[in-house]
Amino acid sequence: MSQLSKVVCLASLFCLVTLTARAAEMPQLVKKDGRFALMVDGQPYLILGAQINNSSAWPAVLPEVWPTVEAMHANTVEAPVYWEQIEPTRGTFDFSVVDDLVHQARSHNFHLVLLWFGTWKNGQMHYAPQWVKGDPQHYPRMINPHGEPIDVLSANSPANLEADKTAFAALMRHLREIDGTDHTVLMMQVENESGAIGTVRDFSPMAEKQFAEQVPAAFVAALHRQPGTWKEVFGADADETFQAYYQSKYVNEVAAAGKAEFSLPMYINVWLSYPPAELPERRISVPGLAYPSGGAVQKMIEVWKVNAPAIDMIGPDIYNDDPGFYLGIIDTYGRPDNPVWIPETGSGDSFAKFFFSALGKGAVGFSPFGIDATKWTYSGDAYPKGHAENYALIGPMDAEVARLEFAGKLKTAVEEEGAVRQEIDFGAWQATVSFGFPQHDGRMPPGTKEHDGRALVAQLGPNEFLVTGIEASVAFHRPGKLPGQRMDIVHADEGRYENGSWKFLRIWNGDQTDRGLNFKHEGSVIHIYLDTF
Ligand code: DGJ
């Protein structure tokens, strides 16, 4: 064997070993240089998600799921696991529905995020099995301030926690058995929009006793507060904070029990506190009425962060397309200790541009809700067009985009009413993004009818950029100079990514570059090489 063949052989052996080791790695959330990535088989992964409707994860219904999520160009499907189905009688588990879901997802080449519909679903207990619902003596419900039981299980009950924990741990054990090497399932949502609709906290005798006690010392210390009773420490927010404390502790224990069996990343989703639409003087969002009390709403994030370390991420469900609200929520939840992850959002076209906003904030994923053809939201061949256009554009280069986001090289510009021209700053190079067409000389860009133009620019090298967008024109320039001044476009290559490699199609020049790189709806992707003189 020649020296060269020995080197090649050793190198490929090394590659094989490395690839096998990577494939064996569990999906995990990592943080580096202040940025997050969901690592799947050793590489940053971008979740182009689609959440199916609540009653669609059944074998008989799944055939109505795949065509819609495929038409949307999603790479990951979020689907529920129902406690009432997997544990119909206490301690007896039936995973046939989960097995079918995992097998069907695999055969359709989708990853899965599984949603544990356990103790809580939208601030209620509707997915608890009948043996729990029918035995309130053993599995107590919350008691409202009027002394009445409501259809929410108490977070202060050890029996409730034990029952949920046991079921979730059994689910995770089963997933390890069926998916320990394939990693079809990427992560778990623990409960669904946990919290209480119907009361701000539990007023049962047991909870009342706890409420009168001192706030646990470790919790007060973690929040940098002075010791005292719940009322003394938290004043007007005492009831809600008390609920959030016991609930986050409960969910944390469920997640930890699951991780002990199979350590997938775990997150919670949040029914947000929205500003009510009534008269301004009534704009007070009441916990337990306007949203489930105890969830990780905007002002309770800190409580959950200090009290639920087994929860890797908190993801807001965003159903309001007001740009101020949407972008504010991305900023509120995208924190040094929490990645941007949007587990649910509206499927309408008005929500599509926020996918680009999330990418610009380093999101690990994004997932519109209600994506299947069960006639609840869509039927037949219908699918969410705006989101599908995004995913069709980004899907072929999702690995590249995830890598660039994690490296801090990717920026976006998203149109807003009155903000039809925006700057993206890469230091030595800047890009002016102008939204809407036609763009006449001597006039401001017209913007788009729905104010939803979007562009993505990522730096590949000192003078090299990846550029794409929808209803946007992108023109590079040096700081303080106009496009074309003391700079050249060396070449602007149109191409596409196929299995991670860039395939060149043609060079753009002349009208295709003289007024910026124009992206309408044709899904073009450009590698542009610049120079200065
Ligand atoms: C949010 C919940 O998390 C989903 O399960 C579903 O009920 C949607 N709301 C419906 O809009």
Residues whose N, C-alpha, C, O or C-beta is under 5 A from the ligand:
A	BS01	DGJ	E193
